[in-house]
Amino acid sequence: MHETVQPSDLSFFSTLAAAESLSAAARELGLTPAAVSKRLTQMESRAGVAFVNRTTRRMMLTPEGELYLEHARRILDEIDELAELLGSAKRSPKGLLRVNATLGFGRSHVAPAISRFVAKFPQVSVQLQLSVTPPPLTDDAFDVCIRFGEPPDTRVIARRLAPNRRLLCASPAYISKRGMPATAHDLTKHNCIGIRQGDEAYGVWRLTTGRGASRKTEAVRIGGNLTTNDGEIAVKWALEGHGILMRAEWDIRQYLEDGQLVAVLPEYDTPNADIFAVYSQRHQMSNRIRAFVDFVALELRTAAGERMA
């Protein structure tokens, strides 16, 4: 009699679910699609339930498949952490590390840091996924998420990696043509470049002035003829003189320094955009996660120091 759950199936199904299609899973596992389909069928037969609803191009997990995946990932994580606690991996991090980051910052800063990280720790395998919208904090598909702003959720650990401000900016050509705003309300008279990302309220910029009891925040509804979900595109539009942009300092500092962009309303504060590494509380003992977060924090501090030099 076969066991309902076999240990080797856990890693197989975790990879299958992350790939989102049989053909993609086959490439990841180094198998043929037919072999992947056969193994999945055998798993479902042993369990007596369907784990996946198959279509011609995609597959969707059934409720039983979601349950299996949740427990499979938790068990795999606990196996890795047990190995580390026993000391076999404490001297040098090893194992699979799944990382998520935003598109622009992920390309510019996280991917290069990962390249140097695996060169230092070759026994760690890293899977990087970039996305416009950060995954839910309860999503077990990733071990570490690099995101802007501290998440308001005590169920996760959020380690601050580097300070970061959102700044308003525009090209000198745009300011020469349309004038420099003097107050937050003046932004309503300007062409503002919109970015649709994450759960942030689109089309509303919150600007704060003053100190202590006199501190005041204004919510300004901006308008313009250009919007995008890609921050790099928005920066290019600002460089080309299309309007005023609110963007993280890490993405525009070089352009402010060389004069391609100028600061707009610098006396106003904007919502926090500090860079955080977010991971589950149950991963806090993981050697490879601690090593990765420490490494990225050092990389960002080094980059910030070079930028300020």
Backbone as a ProteinNet text record, in pm:
[ID]
protein_1_A
[PRIMARY]
MHETVQPSDLSFFSTLAAAESLSAAARELGLTPAAVSKRLTQMESRAGVAFVNRTTRRMMLTPEGELYLEHARRILDEIDELAELLGSAKRSPKGLLRVNATLGFGRSHVAPAISRFVAKFPQVSVQLQLSVTPPPLTDDAFDVCIRFGEPPDTRVIARRLAPNRRLLCASPAYISKRGMPATAHDLTKHNCIGIRQGDEAYGVWRLTTGRGASRKTEAVRIGGNLTTNDGEIAVKWALEGHGILMRAEWDIRQYLEDGQLVAVLPEYDTPNADIFAVYSQRHQMSNRIRAFVDFVALELRTAAGERMA
[TERTIARY]
84.9	0	87.9	61	140.1	95.5	191	158	87.9	-4.8	-78.1	15.5	111.3	209.1	349.2	425.7	563.9	656.3	762.5	850	901.1	934.6	989.3	887	758.2	652.6	644.9	692.4	677	751.5	879.3	959.3	906.2	866.9	811.8	688.9	597.2	473.3	496.5	591.1	623.6	676.6	763.9	817.6	707.9	622.3	511.7	418.7	382.3	289.9	351.9	480.5	547.8	558.2	569.4	585.3	456.9	341.7	209.5	168.6	251.2	211.1	296.9	242.5	316.3	444	437.5	554.8	664.5	626.4	725.2	786.2	703.5	753.7	849.5	817.6	904.6	1042.6	1047.1	1175.8	1252.4	1182.1	1246.6	1302	1228.8	1267	1357.6	1374.2	1454.8	1387.4	1253.3	1174.4	1092.4	1026.9	934	798.4	714.9	580.6	501.2	520.2	448.5	488.4	619.1	665.4	610.8	605.5	549.5	401.5	328.3	185.2	161.1	245.6	230.3	253.4	357.2	385.7	274.4	221.3	110.4	-10.8	-39.4	-152.7	-134.8	-12.4	15.1	-7.1	35.2	13.2	-135.6	-211.4	-355.6	-424.1	-374.9	-432.8	-409.6	-289.3	-260.4	-343.8	-361.8	-437	-587.8	-632.2	-774.6	-847	-771.1	-831.6	-750.3	-810.9	-739.7	-669.1	-542.7	-466.5	-466.3	-489.7	-475.4	-589.7	-644.5	-735.9	-654.5	-643.6	-559.4	-638.8	-575	-627.8	-518.7	-546	-447.3	-321.2	-332.6	-215.5	-175.4	-269.7	-240.3	-297.6	-259.4	-319.8	-353.5	-460	-504.6	-513.9	-463.3	-470.2	-612.7	-654.8	-781.9	-764.2	-873	-857.3	-766.7	-776.6	-689	-543.8	-525.4	-391	-330.4	-410.8	-363.4	-322.5	-402.1	-370.6	-240.5	-226.4	-105	17.3	4.8	116.7	157.7	59.6	90	172	130	200.6	333.4	338.6	463.1	572.4	540.7	640.3	684.6	589.3	626	718.9	688.3	771.4	911	919.1	1049.1	1132.9	1067.3	1139.5	1191.4	1109.6	1150.6	1264.7	1265.6	1375.8	1506.5	1500.6	1620.4	1669.9	1577.2	1616	1670.8	1615.5	1667.6	1812.5	1840.5	1978.2	2072.6	2026.5	2109.6	2132.8	2026.2	2038.2	2129.1	2131.8	2219.4	2365.2	2388.6	2525.3	2581	2511	2566.5	2571.8	2485.8	2484.5	2523.2	2555.7	2583.4	2711.6	2810.4	2937.5	2925.9	2843.6	2826.1	2682.3	2609.2	2468.5	2453.2	2344.2	2316.7	2165.8	2123.4	1981.4	1919.6	1789	1713.9	1663.8	1678.1	1630.1	1542.7	1416.8	1321.5	1299.7	1332.5	1332.7	1235.4	1161.7	1074.9	1115.9	1109.8	1141	1061	1055.7	986.1	1068.3	1002.3	1066.9	1193.1	1177.8	1290.9	1401.2	1366.8	1468	1527.8	1446.2	1496.8	1601.8	1576.1	1673.1	1801.8	1785.2	1899.3	1986.2	1924.1	1999.1	1994.8	1877.3	1867.2	1937.3	1914.1	1976.6	2129.7	2191.2	2338	2386.9	2310.2	2349.2	2342.5	2239.9	2227.8	2344.6	2386	2500	2623.5	2648.3	2765.7	2745.8	2620.1	2590	2619.1	2572	2594.7	2741.6	2812.9	2957.3	3027.6	2979	3037.3	2988.5	2859.6	2799.8	2745.7	2831.7	2789.9	2696.7	2682.1	2592.7	2448.4	2423.9	2287.6	2236.5	2116.5	2050.6	1942.1	1943.2	1848.4	1754.2	1625.6	1523.2	1468.5	1489.3	1442.6	1322.2	1216.2	1098.3	1070.3	1058.1	1025.5	877.9	813	670.2	636	531.6	484	421.3	338	266.6	331.1	368.8	427.3	329.3	378	288.3	231.5	118.4	63.2	164.5	160.5	256.2	238.5	120	93.3	131.3	183.5	219.4	350.1	345.1	464	549	516.9	591.9	732.4	756.4	886.8	939.7	1071.2	1136.3	1163.3	1201.5	1233.1	1172.6	1107.4	1056.7	1125.5	1179.6	1240.1	1135.4	1095.6	985.3	1008.4	930.8	940.6	835.8	879.7	787.6	768.4	763.5	747.1	604	583.7	447.7	380.9	253.8	183	131.2	219.7	177.9	280.6	237.8	329.3	359.6	293.3	317.5	445	505.8	628.8	738.6	861.6	977	1012.3	1025	1060.7	1189.4	1298.4	1427.8	1458.9	1484.8	1517.4	1657	1665.4	1792	1860.7	1781.3	1840.1	1732.9	1774	1678.5	1646.7	1529.9	1488.5	1375.8	1384.3	1279.3	1213.2	1087.5	1022.1	1040.1	1082.4	1107.5	1024.7	987.7	922.8	1030.8	1017.4	1120.3	1059.9	1134.3	1096	1222	1214.4	1329.5	1337.1	1457	1469.2	1385.6	1374.5	1295.8	1149.4	1096.2	955.5	934.3	1022.9	1009.1	1021.2	1111.5	1127.2	999.9	931.8	810.6	688.3	674.3	550.7	565.6	689.5	711	727	788.5	812.7	696.3	632.8	525	578.6	496.4	535.9	469.8	353.6	280.6	233.5	189.9	138.2	17.4	-68.8	-188.5	-153.3	-38.4	2.5	20	40	57.1	-67.2	-182	-305.6	-306.7	-219.8	-213.5	-106.8	-39.4	71.2	38.6	114.9	106.3	191.4	128.3	198.5	196.6	310.3	324.7	281	180.2	123.8	185	200.3	249.6	148.8	100	7	87.5	111	188.5	131.3	127.3	85.1	-54.1	-72.9	-204	-212.6	-111.2	-110.5	-221.8	-279.5	-387.3	-333.9	-392.4	-344.7	-404.1	-321.1	-369.8	-376.4	-329.3	-328.2	-187.2	-130	1.2	-17.8	44.2	33.4	164.3	154.6	271.7	255.1	362.4	356.7	458.1	416.4	506.4	492.8	588.6	582	645.2	653.3	710.8	620	620	544.3	395.5	337.8	193.6	150	242.6	206.6	222	260.4	279.8	145.2	141.3	14.5	37.7	-53.5	-45.2	-158	-124.3	-222.5	-230.3	-351.5	-373.2	-407.6	-319	-335	-372.5	-486.4	-527.2	-461	-368.1	-290.8	-354.1	-319.1	-368.6	-259	-273.9	-174.6	-211.8	-137.9	-171.5	-84.4	-3.7	81.6	75.2	45.9	50.6	113	173.5	235	245.7	267.2	294.8	444.3	525.4	669.6	742.8	812.3	880.4	990	1061.7	1169.1	1114.3	999.6	937.1	896.9	840.2	798.9	918.1	1032.8	1153.4	1196.6	1191.5	1228.4	1135.9	1007.3	914.3	947.1	982.4	1020.4	1146.8	1244.9	1368.8	1341.5	1238.1	1204.7	1115	1088.5	1018.6	867.9	809.6	664	589.8	658.4	584.7	659.9	586.9	642.3	618.6	719.7	715.8	748.3	679.7	718.9	783	909.8	983.4	1083.3	1116.2	1211.2	1348.8	1415.1	1546	1646.6	1639.3	1734	1725.2	1608.2	1587.8	1624.5	1630	1649.7	1769	1838.8	1947.3	2051.5	2090.4	2193.7	2151.2	2021.4	1971.5	1961.8	1934.4	1934.5	2076.5	2171.2	2309.9	2369.4	2332.4	2391.2	2304.6	2193	2112.4	2010.3	1995.4	1892.5	1752.4	1744.3	1619.1	1646.4	1544.9	1556.5	1449	1480.2	1385.5	1269.2	1150.2	1028.5	972.1	940.1	886.4	969.4	1099.7	1185.4	1156	1084.6	1054	940.4	874.7	765.1	818.8	761.7	791	683.8	726	633.2	631.6	537.6	528	658.8	684	807.2	825.2	948.7	979.4	1106.1	1136.8	1255.6	1249.1	1366	1374.9	1383.7	1295.2	1287.8	1300.7	1359.3	1353.5	1246.1	1148.7	1035.3	1036.1	1023.8	1019.6	941.3	898.2	814.8	891.8	821.3	884.2	947	888.7	944.1	1077	1114.2	1241.1	1353.9	1324.5	1425	1549.4	1539.6	1655.5	1726.9	1675.1	1734.5	1867.4	1971.9	2105.3	2115.7	2059.8	2073.6	1994.7	1880.1	1801.9	1873.7	1926.6	2001.2	2123.7	2193.3	2313.7	2277.3	2166	2124.9	2084.1	2003.9	1957.5	2075.7	2167.8	2287.9	2367.9	2379.5	2458.5	2395.9	2264.3	2197.1	2203.6	2188.7	2197.9	2335.3	2440.7	2575.6	2593.8	2539.1	2548.6	2482.6	2366.3	2294.7	2364.6	2419.7	2495.2	2618.6	2683.8	2801.9	2764.9	2653.1	2607.9	2569.6	2505	2467.5	2589.8	2692.2	2816.5	2887.8	2891.3	2954.1	2877.8	2745.2	2662.5	2683.2	2709	2726.3	2868.4	2962.7	3103.7	3125.3
-121	0	125.3	215.5	337.5	438.6	516.1	624.2	736.1	804.2	914.4	1026.9	1059.3	1164.6	1104.7	1121.3	1076	1197.5	1190.2	1306.9	1369.4	1287.9	1342.9	1425	1402	1475	1621.1	1651.4	1786	1888.1	1861.2	1952.4	1958.1	1843.4	1837.7	1927.8	1916.5	1992.3	2140.9	2175.7	2316.1	2380.5	2310.3	2360.9	2369.4	2269.2	2266.6	2385.8	2413.5	2523.5	2658.2	2675.1	2801.6	2825.2	2716.4	2729.3	2767.7	2730.7	2768.6	2700	2614.1	2534.2	2408.6	2301	2175.4	2188.8	2262	2276.7	2355.8	2463.1	2541.6	2459.2	2379	2293.2	2188.5	2137.3	2037.3	2095.8	2219.7	2284.8	2304.7	2344.7	2369.9	2241.5	2130.5	2004	1919.5	1961.3	1883.3	1755.7	1757.8	1642.3	1677.8	1578	1603.5	1640.5	1716	1745.5	1619.7	1515.5	1390.2	1328.3	1336.2	1279.9	1358.7	1491.4	1574.8	1543.4	1531.7	1501.2	1365.3	1267.3	1133.5	1133.8	1205.1	1207.4	1277.6	1386.3	1456.5	1365.4	1291.2	1198.4	1091.9	1043.3	943.1	1000.7	1125.8	1191.2	1202.9	1246.9	1264.2	1130.3	1027.3	894.2	843.6	864.9	821.3	897.5	1028.6	1111.2	1094.7	1052.3	1035.5	1165.2	1273.1	1403.4	1466.7	1561.4	1635.5	1754.8	1774.5	1888.4	2005	1975.3	2076.8	2065.4	2179.3	2185.8	2225.2	2138.9	2162.4	2227.4	2322.8	2378.9	2365.3	2411.6	2395.9	2476.1	2591.6	2678.2	2694.8	2685	2712	2602.2	2606	2515.8	2595.6	2556.9	2623.5	2519.6	2554.3	2461.8	2452	2331.4	2310.3	2347.8	2356.9	2382.9	2280.5	2153.4	2050.2	2073.5	2120.9	2152.7	2267.6	2370.3	2483.2	2436.7	2347.7	2295.5	2215.3	2130.1	2049.1	2139	2244.1	2334.9	2407.6	2456.8	2530.2	2444.7	2321.4	2234.4	2187.1	2164.1	2119.4	2223.9	2350.4	2456.2	2472.1	2459.6	2472.1	2357.8	2236.5	2121.5	2135	2176.9	2194	2299.8	2408.4	2512.5	2459	2381	2328.2	2228.2	2151.3	2058.2	2135	2241.6	2323.2	2386	2439.2	2506	2407.1	2285.3	2183.3	2150.4	2139.2	2111.3	2221.6	2346.1	2457.8	2454.7	2426.9	2424.6	2312.2	2202.5	2091	2120.2	2230.4	2273.3	2240.4	2158.2	2119.7	2236.8	2336.1	2450.2	2579.7	2572.4	2695.5	2762.4	2680.6	2738.6	2811	2758.1	2820.4	2801.5	2909.5	2896.6	2809	2732.5	2650.1	2633.3	2587.5	2563	2664.6	2651.2	2736.4	2861.5	2975.6	3103	3168.4	3193.6	3253.6	3399.7	3489.3	3632.8	3704.2	3798.8	3884.6	4029.6	4108	4251.4	4324.2	4456.3	4536.2	4542.1	4578	4572.9	4658.4	4788.3	4878.3	4858	4857.4	4840.9	4700.6	4604	4467.6	4455	4517.1	4513	4587.2	4707.2	4796.1	4757.7	4706.5	4688.2	4545.4	4481.2	4348.5	4243.3	4245	4145.1	4151	4269.4	4274.2	4224.3	4253.1	4205.2	4052.8	3995	3848.7	3786.8	3849.7	3799.8	3789.3	3891.9	3890.1	3795.1	3780.1	3690.7	3545	3499.7	3359	3333.9	3438.4	3422.3	3396.8	3458.2	3438.8	3310.1	3276.1	3156.5	3066.1	2993.7	2915.8	2799.6	2762.6	2652.5	2698.7	2827.2	2881.1	2899.3	2850.5	2872	2977.7	3080.5	3191	3196.8	3205.4	3230.2	3370.9	3459.9	3599	3620.7	3673.2	3712.2	3859.7	3933.6	4075.4	4094.3	4184	4206.7	4351.7	4399	4535.4	4546.5	4448.9	4449.9	4351.6	4394.5	4300.9	4188.9	4067	3955.9	3974.9	3910.5	3919.8	3872.5	3932	3896.6	3753.3	3696.6	3558.6	3458.3	3506.1	3417.9	3344.8	3211.9	3132.9	3104.8	3167.6	3139.8	3199.2	3294.9	3360.8	3355	3346	3346.4	3488.5	3576.4	3715.1	3806.1	3912.9	4014.5	4147	4210.3	4342.8	4443.6	4529.7	4620.9	4756.8	4854.3	4991.5	5013.9	5064.6	5093.7	4973.9	5000.2	4892.9	4841	4710.4	4656.3	4660.2	4695.9	4704	4567.1	4472.7	4335.8	4274.5	4243.2	4189.9	4042.2	3979.6	3836.7	3814.2	3921.4	3908.7	3992.4	3959.7	4039.2	4134.7	4260.7	4362.5	4429.3	4399.1	4458.9	4574.6	4689.6	4807.1	4792.4	4795.8	4778.7	4911.3	5011.4	5139.7	5248.6	5371	5482.3	5517.8	5572.4	5608.4	5710.4	5815.9	5918	5921.6	5954.2	5987.1	6136	6172.1	6311.7	6352.3	6479.7	6536.4	6596.9	6573.2	6622.5	6647.4	6720	6747.2	6789.5	6788.3	6831.8	6984.3	7040.6	7186.7	7243.5	7167.4	7214.7	7230.1	7132.8	7141.5	7260.8	7279.3	7390.3	7524.1	7531.6	7654.3	7688.4	7585.7	7605.5	7632.5	7558.5	7564.4	7636.1	7663.3	7731.1	7634.1	7681.2	7599	7613.1	7505.6	7513.9	7574.5	7654.5	7716.5	7649.2	7588.1	7519.3	7383.5	7298.6	7167.1	7181.9	7278.8	7297.8	7333.3	7397.2	7434.1	7311.9	7194.1	7073.5	7041.7	7088.2	7062.1	7134.1	7233.3	7308.4	7254	7145.7	7091.8	6954.5	6917.9	6783.1	6692.8	6600.6	6510.9	6368.8	6303.4	6168.9	6068.7	5989.8	5896.3	5757.6	5692.6	5555.6	5471.6	5367.6	5274.8	5155.3	5147.3	5037.1	4995.8	4864.7	4811.4	4857.1	4872.1	4910.6	5060.3	5136.2	5278.5	5348.8	5449.9	5524.6	5595	5563.1	5622.9	5762.5	5855.4	5989.1	6084.3	6041.4	6128.1	6129.7	6248.8	6265.2	6331.6	6274.4	6329.2	6399.2	6527.9	6609.8	6673.9	6674	6721.1	6832.1	6935.2	7044.8	7073.3	7149.8	7191.7	7091.8	7131.2	7048.4	7050	6942.4	6935.6	6957.5	7046.8	7070.2	7137.6	7205.6	7275.8	7187.3	7062.5	6972.3	6943	6956.2	6940.2	6860.8	6770	6688.5	6726.6	6746.9	6776.9	6661	6621.4	6519.6	6591.2	6584.5	6657.6	6558.9	6581.9	6497.5	6551.9	6472.8	6518.9	6467.8	6533.6	6492.3	6506.8	6433.5	6440.3	6346.1	6356.1	6274.6	6150.6	6120	6002	5924.6	5795.5	5706.4	5574.2	5504.3	5375	5296.5	5164.5	5082.8	5052.1	5112.4	5087.8	5215.5	5211.6	5330.4	5379.8	5288.5	5330.2	5411.2	5370.1	5444.1	5583.8	5590.8	5720.2	5814.5	5762.8	5846	5896.7	5811.7	5853.5	5963.2	5952.4	6057.5	6190.3	6182.1	6304.8	6364.7	6282.5	6329.6	6395.6	6347.1	6401.2	6524	6571.1	6698.5	6692.7	6574.5	6561.5	6605.8	6617.1	6659.6	6637.3	6653.2	6636.8	6493.2	6437.6	6297.2	6286.5	6194.8	6156.2	6018	6010.7	5885.1	5868.2	5744	5714.3	5771.5	5822.8	5885.6	5791.3	5662.3	5566.2	5561	5593.3	5582.8	5709.9	5822.9	5949.2	6029.8	5983.4	6062.5	6101.6	6008.6	6039.3	6151.4	6156.3	6260.2	6395.3	6394.7	6519.9	6574.5	6481.8	6524.5	6582	6526.7	6577.7	6684.1	6722.4	6832.5	6796.9	6667.6	6629.4	6642.6	6635.6	6659.9	6761.3	6838	6932.2	6900.6	6928.1	6901.4	6999.7	6948.6	7029.9	7023.7	7138.3	7147.5	7066.3	7090	7009.7	7028.7	7136.4	7159.7	7070.3	6998.6	6908.5	6766.1	6696.7	6554.9	6470.7	6355.4	6263.2	6130.7	6039.4	5913.2	5835.5	5769.7	5693.3	5587	5572	5470.2	5395.1	5384.9	5310.6	5167.8	5109.2	4977.5	4870.7	4772.1	4667.4	4529.1	4438.4	4295.7	4235	4170	4116.1	3963.7	3896.1	3750.4	3699.5	3575.4	3514.8	3498.2	3506.4	3487.8	3349.7	3251.5	3116.4	3100.7	3202.5	3197.6	3270.3	3325.2	3410.5	3332.4	3198.4	3117.1	3063.6	3092.8	3039.9	3108.6	3029.6	3084.4	3151.1	3088.1	3145.2	3275	3286.1	3409.5	3520.5	3489.5	3590.2	3636.1	3539.8	3575	3664.2	3632.6	3711.8	3853.3	3864.4	3996.2	4080.3	4019.7	4092.6	4140.9	4055.3	4087.3	4203.3	4198.2	4304.9	4436.8	4430.5	4553.2	4617.4	4536.6	4589.3	4646.2	4576	4624	4760.7	4777.4	4904.5	5016.1	4982.5	5084.2	5126.8	5029.8	5062.2	5150.5	5114.3	5193.5	5335.1	5347	5478.8	5561.7	5494.8	5566.5	5614.5	5532	5572.5	5686.2	5680.6	5784.4	5919.1	5915.2	6039.6	6093.5	6006.6	6048.4	6154.1
0	0	0	-91.2	-100.8	4.3	55.4	147.5	71.7	139.9	76.5	36.1	124.2	98	102.9	-2.2	-6	3.1	83.5	103.9	-25.5	-124.4	-248.8	-326.5	-295.4	-365.8	-322.6	-201.9	-148.6	-233.5	-260.6	-341.8	-484.5	-538	-673.9	-686.3	-591.4	-602.2	-578.4	-489.5	-466.3	-594.1	-665.3	-792.4	-896.7	-901.3	-997.9	-977.5	-853.2	-824.7	-858.8	-832.8	-862.2	-1012.2	-1090.5	-1236.3	-1306.7	-1249.8	-1300.1	-1430.2	-1483.9	-1600.1	-1603	-1664	-1668.8	-1750.5	-1860.9	-1946.6	-1876.5	-1804.2	-1730.6	-1618	-1549.7	-1443.6	-1499.8	-1617.1	-1679.9	-1707.8	-1756.7	-1782.6	-1653.6	-1548.1	-1419.5	-1358.4	-1376.7	-1315	-1403.6	-1528.1	-1620.3	-1665.6	-1673.1	-1714.2	-1837	-1893.9	-2003.6	-1944.3	-2017.3	-1966.9	-1936.2	-2016.5	-1992.8	-1859.4	-1825.2	-1699.1	-1581	-1595.6	-1489.2	-1469.8	-1579.2	-1572.7	-1507.9	-1543.4	-1487.6	-1336.7	-1292.7	-1149.3	-1073.1	-1129.7	-1065.3	-1054	-1159.2	-1158.4	-1051	-1034.3	-931.6	-792.1	-771.7	-642.4	-611.9	-712.1	-693.1	-668.8	-734.8	-717	-574.9	-521.7	-385.5	-283.5	-309.4	-215.1	-229	-347.9	-371.3	-399.5	-427.2	-461.1	-572.5	-642.9	-747.3	-683.8	-720.3	-670.7	-769.9	-897.6	-1002.1	-1101.3	-1141.8	-1256	-1377.5	-1475.6	-1591.6	-1703.8	-1772.8	-1896.9	-2001.6	-2121.9	-2228.8	-2202.4	-2135.2	-2114.9	-1969.9	-1879	-1738.9	-1651.7	-1528.1	-1431.1	-1307.1	-1240.8	-1119.2	-1009.1	-891.4	-779.4	-726.8	-694.4	-626.8	-479.4	-402.5	-258.7	-190.1	-233.6	-177	-219.1	-342.9	-388.9	-312.1	-282	-202.3	-62.7	-3.8	128.2	125.3	22.3	8.1	-6.6	-91.1	-115.8	11.4	86.7	210.2	305.4	324.5	417.8	359.4	228.2	165.4	183.3	158.6	173.1	317.4	408.8	550.7	592.4	547.2	582.9	522.4	397	331.6	402.1	443.2	516.9	649.9	718	848.1	833.8	725.7	701.5	682.1	601.1	578.1	707.5	786.1	909.5	1011.8	1013	1102.7	1068.1	937.7	895.1	940.5	932.8	976.1	1126.4	1202	1347.3	1394.8	1320.3	1355	1323.4	1249.6	1226.2	1090.7	1012.1	881.9	785.8	806.7	715.8	784.7	914.1	986.7	941	903.6	862.6	729	640.1	509	464.3	434.6	394.1	270.7	268.7	151.9	138.4	21.3	-1.4	-95.8	-116.4	-208.5	-137.8	-202.8	-150.2	-256.4	-222.5	-316.6	-278.6	-371.3	-343.1	-436.8	-383.1	-462.8	-443.2	-551.6	-543.8	-650.7	-639.2	-738.9	-866.9	-976.6	-1107.8	-1115.1	-1098.6	-1117.8	-1015.8	-887.3	-783.5	-789.5	-826.1	-838.2	-946.4	-1062.2	-1172.2	-1135.8	-1079.5	-1058.8	-939.8	-833	-709.1	-653.2	-655.5	-595.2	-680.5	-811.7	-899.1	-894	-901.5	-888.4	-752.3	-646.2	-513.4	-506.8	-570.1	-572.4	-648	-756.5	-833.1	-744.5	-664.7	-576.7	-458.5	-414.5	-302.2	-338.1	-455.8	-492.7	-527.5	-567.8	-589.7	-457	-351.4	-218.7	-153.5	-178.7	-118.7	-229.9	-299.7	-416.8	-386.3	-258.1	-224.2	-206.4	-221.3	-216.8	-359.4	-386.4	-515.3	-495.5	-577.9	-562.1	-681.5	-652.1	-753.7	-729.9	-824.9	-812.6	-902.2	-845.3	-923.7	-900.6	-1009.2	-1002.1	-1033.4	-961.4	-983	-956.4	-1022	-1000.3	-861.6	-827	-699.7	-603.2	-483.8	-387.1	-354.9	-338.3	-303.9	-163.8	-133.8	2.5	106.1	223.5	327.3	374.9	351	392.2	284.4	170.4	59.2	90.9	90.9	121.7	-0.8	-114.5	-237.4	-231.7	-139.2	-130.6	12	21.5	152.3	200.3	107.2	139.9	33.5	77	-15.4	16	-86.6	-71	-113.3	-21.8	-52.4	11.6	-35.2	14.3	123	235.4	344.5	436.2	565.7	664	661.4	646	640.2	777.5	782.9	911.3	953.2	969.2	999.5	1094.4	1215.8	1316.4	1295.8	1197.6	1173.1	1092.2	1043.3	965.8	1029.6	994.8	1037.2	924.8	956.3	857	903.3	835.3	870.8	775.9	831.2	751.1	692.7	560.8	491.5	461.3	426.9	387.9	392.3	425.1	419.7	275.3	254.7	118.8	128.2	49.4	47	-89.5	-90.9	-217.9	-241.7	-361	-395	-515.4	-518.1	-636.3	-724.6	-855.6	-946.6	-1084.7	-1166.1	-1304.9	-1379.3	-1510.1	-1589.6	-1590.1	-1606.7	-1617.3	-1731.6	-1841.4	-1955.9	-1918.7	-1842.7	-1801.6	-1708.5	-1611.1	-1517.1	-1590.4	-1687.2	-1764.3	-1839.4	-1887.9	-1966.9	-1880.8	-1769.2	-1690.2	-1557.4	-1515.7	-1389	-1272.4	-1164	-1045	-947.5	-906.2	-806.3	-676	-612.5	-486.1	-366.6	-389.7	-282.9	-334.1	-241.4	-279.8	-371	-343.7	-426	-570.1	-590.3	-726.4	-816.8	-757.6	-838.1	-920.7	-875.3	-949.3	-1084.2	-1099.8	-1225.3	-1320	-1277.4	-1355.6	-1412	-1513.5	-1568.2	-1478.8	-1409.1	-1317.5	-1373.2	-1367.1	-1420.9	-1314.4	-1345.2	-1248.2	-1258.6	-1142.5	-1137.3	-1059.5	-1124.3	-1058.4	-1009.6	-878.9	-822	-687.7	-666.3	-537.7	-498.3	-367	-314	-284.9	-326.4	-297.8	-375	-312	-375.3	-499.5	-613	-737.3	-754.4	-803.7	-835.9	-718.6	-600.8	-482.5	-424.3	-413.8	-352.1	-216.9	-113.4	21.9	57.4	84.2	114.8	251.6	329.9	468.6	491.4	563.1	600	748.8	801.7	941.2	1035.7	1160.4	1264.8	1386.9	1461.2	1585.2	1564.3	1647.5	1643.4	1514.6	1448	1324.3	1200.2	1220.5	1106.8	1040.5	908.8	836.1	708.1	678.7	557.4	462.7	337.3	233.1	135	100.4	-2.3	-131.5	-228.5	-354.4	-465	-526.1	-639.6	-765.4	-817.5	-932.9	-1062.8	-1172	-1302.9	-1407.3	-1513.9	-1620.5	-1733.7	-1843.4	-1960.6	-1975	-1871.5	-1877.8	-1746.5	-1754.3	-1638.8	-1681.8	-1585.8	-1614.6	-1485.2	-1498.7	-1381	-1369.4	-1455	-1456.3	-1417.9	-1304.5	-1254.7	-1346.2	-1414.4	-1503.2	-1620.6	-1671.4	-1781.1	-1732.9	-1611.4	-1556.9	-1544.3	-1500.2	-1487.9	-1625.6	-1726	-1861.7	-1911.6	-1882.5	-1924.5	-1855.9	-1726.8	-1656.4	-1718.1	-1750.8	-1813.3	-1947.6	-2016.3	-2147.9	-2140.4	-2016.8	-2000.5	-2001.1	-1970.2	-1978.5	-1853.7	-1739.2	-1621.2	-1492.4	-1381.7	-1247.3	-1202	-1135.2	-1093.8	-945.6	-876.1	-740.3	-749.7	-709.3	-724.8	-611.4	-581.2	-474.5	-506.5	-402.2	-418.8	-484.4	-452.2	-508.9	-661.3	-715.4	-859.8	-935.4	-867.5	-939.4	-890.7	-787.5	-730.4	-834.1	-920.6	-1019.6	-1112.8	-1144.9	-1236.1	-1165.9	-1035.3	-959.6	-946.3	-927.5	-910.3	-1037.6	-1153.8	-1278.8	-1346.1	-1280	-1330.2	-1435.1	-1468.8	-1565.9	-1506.7	-1373.5	-1302.2	-1191.4	-1153.7	-1043	-940.1	-813.3	-705.9	-711.2	-683.7	-679.4	-537	-479	-343.3	-243	-236.8	-148.8	-0.9	33.8	175	225.6	135.8	172.7	193.7	293	313.3	245.1	195.8	129.5	206.4	175	250.2	250.4	363.2	382.3	274.7	230.4	129.5	164.9	295.9	337.2	283.4	260.6	198.6	307.4	300.5	401.7	338.2	414.1	382	470.9	410.4	484.6	472.7	586.8	584.3	704.8	695.3	798.8	928.5	1041.2	1171.5	1183.8	1117.8	1131.7	1057.6	974.7	902.1	974.8	1093.7	1157.4	1200.3	1211.8	1246.1	1122.5	1005.3	882	853.2	842.1	818.8	682.9	580.5	446	432.2	500.6	494.6	570.6	688.1	763.7	685.4	624.1	547.1	429.3	362.1	246	287.7	390.9	435.6	482.7	557.9	600.7	479.8	380.8	261.8	184.6	162.9	88.2	165	297.1	377.6	361.1	363.8	345.6	205.1	105.7	-32.5	-47.4	11.9	-1.1	76	193.7	268.9	190.6	127.4	46.3	-71.9	-138	-253.7	-209.7	-94.8	-45.3	-11.3	46.8	78	-44.6	-149.2	-274.8	-340.5	-324.2	-385.1	-316.9	-186.2	-111.6	-120.4	-164.8	-170.5	-277.3
[MASK]
+++++++++++++++++++++++++++++++++++++++++++++++++++++++++++++++++++++++++++++++++++++++++++++++++++++++++++++++++++++++++++++++++++++++++++++++++++++++++++++++++++++++++++++++++++++++++++++++++++++++++++++++++++++++++++++++++++++++++++++++++++++++++++++++++++++++++++++++++++++++++++++++++++++++++++++++++++++

